[in-house]
Amino acid sequence: MLHASSVEGVTYKTDDCERRIELMNKVWLAVLGIMAIVAVYGIIVLLLVKLLWAWTIPDIFPGAVDQGLVARDISWITAFKIGVFVAVLAGLAGARRGQNE
């Protein structure tokens, strides 16, 4: 059933407005869902960087860790920086590979 309403001389169809509102709700829900997935992925990556650092670096550089030259554990911010650095290197490697083909 179509209902029309008039505001300041402009006529709107109620069904059209409802459809637009439903579409906007779906778009916002999709955006929030994507943001949640990216956040969960980022947390998992940071956790993996921290765990891999703590697992490998003390075994690879035991003397340097004992002397305090290399950190045994890293902070969340440092894990984020390493993750960004690795992502940039991977992006550059992918871009370079695309130029050779």
N, C-alpha and C positions, 0 to 999 in steps of 0.2 A: 504494500500500500504506500503510495507516494503522498507525502505531506509537504507542503511548501510553506516556508515562513519568510517574512519580509522584514528586513532590518535596514532602515534608512533608505528605502527605495530599491534595495537589492534583494532579489528573490533567490533563496537557496532551497534545494531539494534535500529533505532530511536524510533520505537513503544515501545520497552522495556524500553528505557530511559523515554519516556513520561509517561508510566504506573507507573514507579517507582516515578517519580516526583508527579504525581497525588496522589499516595498512601501516600507519605510523606506529601503532603499538607493536606490530610484528617486526617492523624495522628496528625499533629500539630494543626489543627482546633479542633479536639476532645480534645487534651490536654488543649488548651486554654479555651474551653468550660467548662471542668471539673474544671479548676482553677477559672473561673468566678463563677461557682455555689458554690464552696467551700468558696470563698470570700463573696458572698452574704449571704450564710448561717452563716458564722462567724459574719458578721455585725448584722444580725438579733439576733443571740444569745447574743452578747454583749449588744445590745439595750434592750433585755428582762431582762438580769441580772441587768442592771442599773435601769430599770423601777421597777422591782420587789423589789430591795433593797429600792428605794425611797418610794415605796408604803407600804412595810411591816415593815421595821426596825424602823422607828419613832413611829409606833403604838405599836410594841412589846416592845420596850425599850425607852419609852418617857423620863424617868428620866436620863438615861445614855446619850441620845442624847442632852438633855438640858445642862447637865454638860460637854459635849464635850468628853465623854468617848467613844462614838460610833459615827461614821460619819453619818450625815443625807443623804448625797449624796456621791457617789464614782466616781472616775475618770475612764476613758476608760481603762487605764492600769490595775487598780484594778479589773475592770469587767473582763478583759482578764484573769487575774490570778485566779479569782474565777471560771471562765468557765473551765480553764485547770484543776484546782483542782477537780471540779465536774466530769469532763470527766475521770480523772484518777481513782477516786473512783468508777465511774460506770463501767469502764473497769475491775477494780479489782473485783468488785462484780460479773460481768459477767464471769470472769475467775474462780472465786471460785464456782459459780453455775455450771459451766461446769465440774468441778472436782467431784461434788457430784452425777452427773448422770451416 
